[in-house]
Amino acid sequence: MTKLNQIIAVEKGVKSRDHAEVSNLYKLIQKPELFNGITRTYRKKSEEGEDYPADRKKVAVRAQEALAKFAESKTELFDITAQKDYANCHAVANVVVDGVILLEKAPVTYLLFLEKQLNDLHTFVSSLPILDEAEDWSLDANSDLYKTQPVQTAKTKKVQRPLVMYPATTEHPAQTQLITEDIIEGYWDSIKYSAAVPLPKKQALVKRAQTLLDAVKKAREEANAVDAFKKEVGKKLFDYLLG
């Protein structure tokens, strides 16, 4: 008995052959001159007249043959697609994680959809920003954000003051020069906040996303192992069409 996964493997080749065959037939039927022929024979008017050879153009393409080839190609495609789609109606499997059934009798078409979505989910959680490990973080219950302990830094400002270069004497006044220096005028208390996730939490999310994805892939393979009974629908359709 043919399995659904075997039909899926073959279907791509059938589609490719059908596309090539039908594309060629479409090109042919768009050239009406290929369907037409002519035979010309010459009859001289008198015995003294000159003879000319017959002229003949054969019919290159027959409409009925083109239809038959079209029907043959489509019949194979119709049959294998029907075999796959009818089997899909019975292709179901459970999604199981750690012995627990998360999804019961999920159709294979939904499992294929879910597999793509979980791939996106895995990419998303793998890209989440994490807390800077150079800092010590704690969760603030009020803001629901992670925060650090306050860090004190000095706030300085520049001031100018005279610097005595030479003190005053009885003969000369003092010589001074203005210099600029930084003095502390206050202190900043800084607290960092972050809405990123801790690395262990991110790693756990990535692991769970991968576990779910693996479970769905396994279920999809199990569902695709269902028997695919042969379907002959193409002949019936083209028997009606072609009379």
DARAZI-V621299 format. One record per residue. RES is the residue in three letters. SS is DSSP state (~ for helix, > for strand, _ for the rest). PSI is psi as a letter, one per 20 degrees, with the letter a starting at -180 (none if undefined). NEAR is the number of other C-alpha atoms within 10 Angstrom. Layout:
BEGIN
[[RES;SS;PSI;NEAR] [RES;SS;PSI;NEAR]]
END
This chain:
BEGIN
[[MET;_;p;8] [THR;_;p;13] [LYS;>;q;17] [LEU;~;g;24] [ASN;~;h;19] [GLN;~;h;14] [ILE;~;g;19] [ILE;~;h;15] [ALA;~;h;10] [VAL;~;h;12] [GLU;~;h;18] [LYS;~;g;12] [GLY;~;h;12] [VAL;~;g;17] [LYS;~;g;18] [SER;~;g;11] [ARG;~;g;16] [ASP;~;g;19] [HIS;~;g;15] [ALA;~;g;11] [GLU;~;g;16] [VAL;~;h;17] [SER;~;g;12] [ASN;~;g;13] [LEU;~;h;16] [TYR;~;g;12] [LYS;~;h;9] [LEU;~;g;18] [ILE;~;i;15] [GLN;_;j;9] [LYS;_;n;11] [PRO;~;h;9] [GLU;~;h;12] [LEU;~;i;16] [PHE;~;i;14] [ASN;_;q;13] [GLY;_;r;12] [ILE;>;q;9] [THR;>;p;9] [ARG;>;p;10] [THR;_;q;10] [TYR;_;p;11] [ARG;_;o;11] [LYS;_;q;11] [LYS;_;h;9] [SER;_;r;7] [GLU;_;h;7] [GLU;_;i;7] [GLY;_;r;9] [GLU;_;q;10] [ASP;_;q;11] [TYR;_;q;10] [PRO;_;q;8] [ALA;_;q;10] [ASP;>;p;10] [ARG;>;p;11] [LYS;>;o;11] [LYS;_;q;11] [VAL;_;p;12] [ALA;_;h;11] [VAL;_;p;18] [ARG;_;p;14] [ALA;~;g;12] [GLN;~;h;10] [GLU;~;h;10] [ALA;~;g;17] [LEU;~;g;14] [ALA;~;g;14] [LYS;~;g;15] [PHE;~;g;19] [ALA;~;h;21] [GLU;~;g;17] [SER;~;g;20] [LYS;~;h;22] [THR;~;g;20] [GLU;~;g;20] [LEU;~;g;23] [PHE;~;g;21] [ASP;~;g;17] [ILE;~;h;25] [THR;~;h;19] [ALA;~;g;19] [GLN;~;g;24] [LYS;~;g;25] [ASP;~;h;15] [TYR;~;h;16] [ALA;~;h;24] [ASN;~;h;19] [CYS;_;h;11] [HIS;_;i;16] [ALA;_;n;24] [VAL;>;q;24] [ALA;>;q;23] [ASN;>;q;21] [VAL;>;o;24] [VAL;>;p;18] [VAL;>;p;15] [ASP;_;l;8] [GLY;_;i;7] [VAL;>;p;9] [ILE;>;o;11] [LEU;>;h;13] [LEU;>;p;15] [GLU;>;p;11] [LYS;>;l;14] [ALA;>;p;18] [PRO;>;q;20] [VAL;~;h;23] [THR;~;h;16] [TYR;~;h;12] [LEU;~;h;23] [LEU;~;g;14] [PHE;~;g;11] [LEU;~;h;17] [GLU;~;g;18] [LYS;~;g;13] [GLN;~;h;13] [LEU;~;h;18] [ASN;~;g;14] [ASP;~;g;13] [LEU;~;g;17] [HIS;~;g;20] [THR;~;h;14] [PHE;~;g;12] [VAL;~;h;16] [SER;~;i;15] [SER;_;i;11] [LEU;_;p;14] [PRO;_;q;14] [ILE;>;r;15] [LEU;_;q;17] [ASP;_;o;13] [GLU;_;i;9] [ALA;_;i;6] [GLU;_;q;11] [ASP;_;o;11] [TRP;_;q;18] [SER;>;q;12] [LEU;>;p;14] [ASP;>;o;12] [ALA;_;h;8] [ASN;_;g;6] [SER;_;i;10] [ASP;_;k;11] [LEU;>;q;16] [TYR;>;q;19] [LYS;>;r;19] [THR;_;r;16] [GLN;_;q;14] [PRO;_;p;11] [VAL;>;p;11] [GLN;>;p;11] [THR;>;q;11] [ALA;>;q;12] [LYS;>;o;12] [THR;>;r;13] [LYS;>;q;12] [LYS;>;p;11] [VAL;>;q;11] [GLN;>;q;11] [ARG;>;q;11] [PRO;>;p;11] [LEU;>;p;12] [VAL;>;o;12] [MET;>;g;10] [TYR;>;p;12] [PRO;_;q;10] [ALA;_;q;12] [THR;_;r;8] [THR;_;h;6] [GLU;_;h;6] [HIS;_;q;9] [PRO;_;r;10] [ALA;_;q;12] [GLN;>;p;12] [THR;>;r;14] [GLN;>;p;11] [LEU;>;p;11] [ILE;>;q;11] [THR;>;p;12] [GLU;>;q;11] [ASP;>;p;11] [ILE;>;q;12] [ILE;>;p;10] [GLU;>;i;10] [GLY;>;a;10] [TYR;>;q;12] [TRP;>;p;11] [ASP;>;o;10] [SER;>;p;12] [ILE;_;p;11] [LYS;_;q;13] [TYR;>;q;18] [SER;>;q;16] [ALA;_;j;14] [ALA;_;r;14] [VAL;>;q;16] [PRO;_;q;16] [LEU;~;g;15] [PRO;~;h;10] [LYS;~;g;11] [LYS;~;g;18] [GLN;~;h;14] [ALA;~;g;12] [LEU;~;g;17] [VAL;~;g;20] [LYS;~;g;15] [ARG;~;g;14] [ALA;~;g;21] [GLN;~;h;17] [THR;~;g;17] [LEU;~;g;21] [LEU;~;g;21] [ASP;~;h;17] [ALA;~;h;19] [VAL;~;g;28] [LYS;~;g;17] [LYS;~;g;17] [ALA;~;h;24] [ARG;~;g;26] [GLU;~;h;18] [GLU;~;g;17] [ALA;~;h;26] [ASN;_;i;26] [ALA;_;j;18] [VAL;_;q;19] [ASP;>;p;20] [ALA;_;o;24] [PHE;_;q;16] [LYS;_;p;16] [LYS;_;p;15] [GLU;_;n;15] [VAL;_;h;17] [GLY;~;g;19] [LYS;~;g;16] [LYS;~;g;10] [LEU;~;g;14] [PHE;~;h;17] [ASP;~;g;10] [TYR;~;g;8] [LEU;~;g;9] [LEU;~;i;10] [GLY;_;none;6]]
END
